[in-house]
Amino acid sequence: MPDVISWDVASRVAKNVAGYFPEPPRSEIYSLEADLVSIFPEAESEVAAATGLAVAGSPTPQVMSRAQWAEANITSFKSTLAPLLEQLSEKLPRWRVSGASAGVAGVQLGAILGWLSSKVLGQFDVILADAGIDLDQDTVYFVAPNIIAVEMKYGFDQQQFRHWIALHELTHRAQFNGVEWMRGYFKELLHDSISLANPDPRIFFEALKKAFESIREGRNPIAENGPIGMFATPEQMVILNRISGLMSLLEGHGDVIMNRAGASDILQSTRFAEIFAERRSSQRGFAKLMSQLLGTEAKMRQYQEGERFVQRVEEFGGTELFNKVWERPENLPDIADIREPDLWIERMTAKSGI
């Protein structure tokens, strides 16, 4: 039986869509690569000092084109979705799983990743690292055309901006490599969410009915959890809320550390933060629609809600209280805690007798 998704088609489409956006001169890409190599040791030390998370090894910055980023994420999708796609191929009628339908799915996935490739600045990919696809399994990606385009658009100081975004991605590395149980817990969440997936067409159509009712009531059915939330079972929603809470925590913490760790060296960090906050809240038209459909609008809220959570917890109990999130999975906030930090504070202080 053929694959549910044609990965070859996805790759070709992603490269074509990514190639639609202009690429900077090679000299600028080489300059970015050299800057990141020189910045990384200092940035890594600043992140360790600001987070208190000790990380073994030396990370490697990898400067990529948009097409290369899309290809890397197709590989990540293929690894992550393998259990679900196997279920689909077994449960769906044979006529629904054909070379033609797989090609259509490949076109859709490729178009999505090709479009997203024009938006991403950096990424620390846990899935690829754990799959052994990165040779040293400690690589941080940076999408050169997007970084250079942002610098030119806003007139950013290149050294400072590159230092700033390096801090954010190295914070993610510290979260996953410096917290002993984080990688395994994250993979377990993904596995649980996928294993609960049900390809039953009845659930699909019931979800569409609920989405239509939401629209009639003036609510956006995909604003909260993106499209996946529309089709999630109640059991999946429990997992999704845990994933949303974790991702909000990690992204918000990344932003807090990015601004805190480089405060003395990156004089323009406040300006960078203000412009990016405005970028996240000012999407209009096609870009906003795509962000809703892809669930990236929810990701943008993760930065804001997660940052507010970190700030509120530290305001109440300092970094000593916040660092309890790294002690054990049971201490992690879910999405309700993220949005109401005092719920988490009350639970943690009751446990510790503070």
PyMOL commands that set and color helices and strands:
alter all, ss='L'
color gray80, all
select helices_A, chain A and resi 7-18+26-51+66-91+94-96+99-116+126-130+144-154+158-178+182-195+201-216+226-230+234-261+269-281+285-294+296-326+329-331+335-339+341-352
alter helices_A, ss='H'
color red, helices_A
select strands_A, chain A and resi 60-64+122-123+139-143
alter strands_A, ss='S'
color yellow, strands_A
deselect
rebuild
show_as cartoon
